[in-house]
Amino acid sequence: MHLHKNVDEQLLRDTLKSFVGKITQLPPVRSNVKRQYREREIYYADIIDIEDRDVLFKAGVESGTYIRKLVHDMGEKLGVGAHMSDLRRTKVSSLTEDSGLVTLQDLEDGMYFYRNENDPRLLSRSIQSIEVALDFLPKIFVSDTAVDTVCHGSPLAVPGVVKVNKFEKGQLIGMFTLKGELIALGSAELASDDILKGAKGIAIKTDSVIMSIGTYPRYIKKT
């Protein structure tokens, strides 16, 4: 954050802390979402270093939070104005800078060995699976006979459920095969406790399909 005028350090620290918790943001004019006020949560915000009017700070925020708008709003509250001069994302979900970062050269080499020598080992180390990226999601595991149905965009009915993690109705859920492969994402129509108690009907409404149709054989009901 670059401040447009000098401010008292303690006032700066207090102002930053005042933004921790629920805040209301209006996305910037140049953004990919509709400009309307929305609530986001700032989990923590800590100053790392101050050099003249440049303030290096680290913040943990809810998905969809605009850091440059956060900096602008802090400048307004301080009464001096401020803008974001640099941004570095150090963590997304369970992925951090310590969890398998590779260089572009590693990625290029991995592609070369995969394409020219049919050796996927370096490429596999360079590209983590989508299952790793979505590891934070509650999971529901689907029987092999129901996988292709979900791949076609159909909702997951209770008979297709093999096992579940703990989740509530309305939560975003990852639907997985018994091998741990991501099939699709969807919203829970039933809580996990209701499914375990024998509730009938639709368990998950499918929103986004990830797995290709035909990866698992289509189930044909015997007559």
C-alpha positions in Angstrom: 0.0 0.0 0.0 1.4 3.4 -0.9 0.0 6.3 1.2 -0.4 9.6 -0.5 0.6 11.5 2.7 2.4 10.7 5.9 0.3 9.4 8.8 1.0 8.4 12.4 2.1 4.8 12.6 -0.2 3.8 15.4 -3.2 5.4 13.6 -2.2 3.3 10.5 -2.0 0.1 12.5 -5.3 0.8 14.3 -7.0 1.6 10.9 -5.7 -1.6 9.4 -7.0 -3.7 12.3 -10.4 -1.9 12.0 -11.0 -3.7 8.7 -10.6 -7.2 10.2 -14.0 -8.9 10.2 -17.0 -8.3 8.0 -16.7 -5.5 5.5 -18.8 -4.1 2.7 -17.2 -3.6 -0.7 -18.2 -2.0 -4.0 -16.0 -3.7 -6.7 -13.8 -1.3 -8.7 -15.0 0.1 -12.0 -12.5 -2.2 -13.8 -13.6 -5.6 -12.5 -15.2 -8.7 -13.9 -18.3 -8.6 -11.6 -21.4 -6.5 -11.4 -20.8 -3.3 -9.4 -23.0 -3.7 -6.4 -22.2 -3.7 -2.7 -21.4 -7.1 -1.2 -20.2 -8.4 2.1 -16.8 -10.0 2.4 -14.7 -11.1 5.4 -11.1 -10.1 6.3 -9.8 -12.9 8.5 -6.5 -11.1 9.5 -4.4 -8.1 8.4 -0.9 -7.6 9.8 1.8 -5.0 8.9 5.1 -6.5 8.0 7.1 -3.4 7.2 6.8 0.3 6.8 9.2 2.4 4.7 8.3 6.0 4.4 4.8 6.0 2.8 5.0 2.4 1.6 3.3 -0.2 3.8 3.9 -3.9 3.3 1.1 -5.9 4.9 -0.3 -9.4 4.8 -4.0 -10.2 4.8 -6.2 -13.3 4.8 -9.4 -12.6 3.0 -12.6 -14.3 1.8 -12.7 -15.3 -1.9 -13.8 -12.4 -4.1 -12.3 -9.7 -1.9 -10.6 -6.9 -3.9 -7.4 -5.9 -2.2 -6.9 -2.8 -4.3 -10.4 -1.6 -3.1 -9.4 -2.5 0.5 -6.3 -0.4 0.2 -8.3 2.5 -1.3 -10.9 2.3 1.5 -8.1 2.3 4.1 -6.7 5.4 2.5 -10.1 7.1 2.6 -10.5 6.2 6.3 -7.1 7.6 7.1 -8.0 10.7 5.3 -4.8 10.8 3.1 -5.6 8.5 0.2 -3.8 5.3 -0.8 -3.4 2.9 -3.7 -2.1 -0.6 -4.1 1.4 -0.6 -5.6 2.0 -4.4 -5.6 0.1 -7.6 -4.8 1.4 -11.1 -4.2 -0.9 -14.0 -3.7 0.7 -16.4 -1.2 -2.1 -18.9 -0.6 -5.3 -20.1 -2.2 -7.3 -22.6 -0.2 -4.8 -25.4 0.9 -2.3 -24.4 -1.8 0.7 -22.3 -0.6 4.0 -21.1 -1.8 5.5 -24.2 -0.1 3.3 -26.7 -1.7 5.0 -27.6 -5.0 5.8 -24.4 -6.8 7.8 -25.0 -10.0 9.4 -22.7 -12.5 8.2 -22.2 -16.1 11.3 -24.0 -17.2 10.3 -27.1 -15.2 6.8 -26.9 -16.8 8.3 -26.5 -20.3 10.7 -29.4 -19.7 7.8 -31.5 -18.4 5.8 -30.9 -21.6 8.9 -31.8 -23.7 9.5 -35.1 -22.1 5.7 -35.9 -22.1 5.3 -35.1 -25.8 8.6 -36.4 -27.2 9.5 -39.3 -24.9 6.1 -40.2 -23.4 7.5 -39.6 -19.9 4.9 -37.9 -17.7 6.9 -37.9 -14.5 8.2 -34.3 -14.5 4.9 -33.0 -15.8 3.0 -34.8 -13.1 5.2 -33.1 -10.5 4.7 -29.7 -12.2 0.9 -29.8 -12.4 -1.1 -30.7 -9.4 -4.5 -32.2 -9.8 -7.8 -30.4 -9.4 -8.6 -32.7 -6.6 -5.7 -31.1 -4.6 -6.9 -27.6 -5.3 -10.4 -28.5 -4.1 -9.4 -30.5 -1.1 -11.1 -28.1 1.2 -14.6 -28.9 -0.1 -16.9 -31.3 1.8 -17.0 -34.6 -0.3 -19.6 -37.1 -1.3 -18.5 -40.3 -2.9 -20.6 -41.7 -5.8 -21.1 -45.3 -6.8 -19.5 -46.3 -10.1 -23.0 -46.9 -11.6 -24.0 -43.3 -11.0 -20.9 -41.5 -12.2 -21.8 -41.2 -15.9 -25.3 -39.9 -15.0 -23.7 -37.1 -13.0 -21.3 -36.4 -15.9 -24.4 -35.7 -18.0 -25.4 -33.0 -15.6 -28.1 -34.9 -13.7 -28.5 -34.5 -10.0 -27.1 -37.1 -7.6 -29.9 -39.1 -6.0 -29.5 -40.8 -2.6 -29.2 -44.3 -4.1 -26.0 -43.3 -5.9 -24.3 -42.1 -2.6 -21.7 -44.5 -1.1 -20.3 -42.3 1.7 -20.2 -38.7 2.8 -18.3 -36.1 4.7 -20.1 -33.8 7.1 -22.0 -31.0 5.4 -25.2 -28.9 5.6 -27.9 -28.3 3.2 -27.0 -25.6 0.7 -23.2 -26.1 0.9 -21.0 -26.4 -2.1 -20.0 -30.1 -2.4 -17.4 -32.0 -4.4 -18.7 -35.2 -5.9 -16.0 -37.9 -6.2 -15.6 -41.4 -7.4 -14.5 -44.2 -5.0 -11.0 -43.7 -6.5 -11.0 -40.1 -5.3 -11.5 -38.6 -8.8 -13.5 -35.3 -9.0 -16.7 -35.8 -11.0 -18.6 -32.5 -10.5 -19.5 -29.7 -8.1 -22.9 -29.1 -6.8 -25.1 -27.8 -4.0 -26.4 -30.0 -1.2 -30.2 -30.6 -1.3 -29.9 -32.7 1.8 -27.6 -32.4 4.8 -25.2 -35.3 5.3 -27.0 -36.4 8.5 -30.3 -36.6 6.6 -28.7 -38.9 4.0 -27.2 -41.1 6.7 -30.6 -41.4 8.4 -32.1 -42.7 5.2 -33.7 -39.7 3.6 -34.8 -40.2 0.0 -34.7 -38.0 -3.1 -32.0 -35.7 -4.5 -28.8 -35.4 -2.5 -26.8 -33.0 -4.6 -27.9 -30.7 -7.4 -25.2 -30.7 -10.0 -23.8 -27.3 -10.9 -20.5 -27.8 -12.7 -19.4 -31.0 -14.3 -15.6 -31.7 -14.4 -15.2 -35.3 -15.6 -15.8 -36.1 -19.2 -18.8 -38.1 -20.3 -17.9 -41.7 -20.9 -15.0 -41.9 -18.4 -17.1 -44.4 -16.5 -19.5 -46.8 -18.4 -23.1 -45.8 -18.6 -25.3 -47.7 -16.2 -28.2 -49.6 -17.9 -30.9 -50.7 -15.5 -31.7 -54.3 -15.9 -35.4 -55.2 -16.7 
